[in-house]
């Protein structure tokens, strides 16, 4: 299958200035879908490294030796620009050809 093209990111509940600020501060944004030009949607969850480390440490403290989220994408900072850039590159690289 040929590589797909990102049409837009869709955020559950929308994505306004407050959401942008909170995502950056939390280092985390879930309930995001990459909508491709063919109409398909693929769930993504964005983390920065600090939040990812905290989440893994929390899981290990609870006895779970791993951490995962659907469509996990690590970005330097959880900003709209970084999320869109990552989703565009994932589409270009064929990532969405492999997952549903």
C-alpha positions as CSV (number, residue, x, y, z in Angstrom):
1,X,0.0,0.0,0.0
2,X,1.3,3.5,-0.8
3,X,2.1,5.9,2.0
4,X,-0.7,8.1,3.1
5,X,-1.0,11.8,3.7
6,X,-2.1,13.5,6.9
7,X,-5.2,15.7,6.5
8,X,-5.4,17.0,10.1
9,X,-5.2,16.1,13.7
10,X,-8.5,15.6,15.5
11,X,-8.6,16.3,19.2
12,X,-11.4,14.9,21.4
13,X,-13.0,18.0,22.9
14,X,-11.1,20.3,20.6
15,X,-7.8,22.0,21.0
16,X,-7.7,25.7,22.0
17,X,-5.1,27.9,23.7
18,X,-5.8,26.5,27.1
19,X,-5.5,22.9,25.8
20,X,-2.2,23.9,24.2
21,X,-0.9,25.4,27.4
22,X,-2.0,22.4,29.5
23,X,-0.5,19.8,27.1
24,X,2.8,21.6,27.2
25,X,2.8,21.8,31.0
26,X,1.6,18.2,31.5
27,X,3.9,16.8,28.8
28,X,1.1,14.6,27.6
29,X,-1.9,14.7,25.2
30,X,-4.2,11.7,24.6
31,X,-7.4,11.3,22.6
32,X,-5.8,12.5,19.4
33,X,-6.5,11.0,16.0
34,X,-4.5,11.5,12.8
35,X,-7.0,11.8,10.1
36,X,-5.6,10.9,6.7
37,X,-6.7,12.1,3.3
38,X,-8.3,8.7,2.6
39,X,-10.6,9.4,5.6
40,X,-9.0,6.8,7.9
41,X,-8.3,7.8,11.5
42,X,-5.5,6.5,13.7
43,X,-5.3,7.0,17.5
44,X,-2.2,8.8,18.8
45,X,-0.9,9.6,22.3
46,X,1.8,12.2,22.7
47,X,4.4,12.4,25.5
48,X,7.5,14.3,26.2
49,X,10.5,12.5,27.7
50,X,10.0,13.9,31.2
51,X,6.4,12.7,31.4
52,X,7.2,9.4,29.8
53,X,9.9,8.8,32.5
54,X,7.5,9.7,35.3
55,X,4.8,7.4,33.9
56,X,7.3,4.5,33.6
57,X,8.5,5.1,37.1
58,X,4.9,5.0,38.4
59,X,4.2,1.8,36.6
60,X,7.4,0.2,38.0
61,X,6.5,1.3,41.5
62,X,3.2,-0.4,41.1
63,X,4.9,-3.6,40.0
64,X,4.3,-3.3,36.3
65,X,7.7,-3.4,34.5
66,X,6.6,-1.5,31.3
67,X,4.5,1.4,30.1
68,X,2.5,1.7,26.9
69,X,-0.3,3.8,25.4
70,X,-2.1,3.3,22.0
71,X,-0.2,5.0,19.2
72,X,2.5,6.3,21.6
73,X,4.6,9.1,20.1
74,X,7.4,10.8,22.0
75,X,8.1,14.5,21.1
76,X,10.6,17.0,22.6
77,X,7.6,19.1,23.8
78,X,3.9,18.4,23.5
79,X,3.0,21.3,21.3
80,X,0.6,21.5,18.4
81,X,3.5,22.1,16.0
82,X,5.4,19.0,17.2
83,X,2.3,16.8,17.2
84,X,1.4,17.8,13.6
85,X,5.0,17.4,12.4
86,X,5.3,14.0,14.0
87,X,1.9,12.8,12.5
88,X,2.9,14.2,9.1
89,X,6.2,12.3,9.2
90,X,4.6,9.1,10.4
91,X,2.2,9.2,7.5
92,X,5.0,9.9,5.1
93,X,7.0,7.0,6.5
94,X,4.1,4.6,6.1
95,X,3.5,4.1,9.8
96,X,-0.3,4.2,9.4
97,X,0.0,1.5,6.7
98,X,1.0,-0.9,9.5
99,X,-1.5,0.0,12.2
100,X,-5.2,0.6,12.4
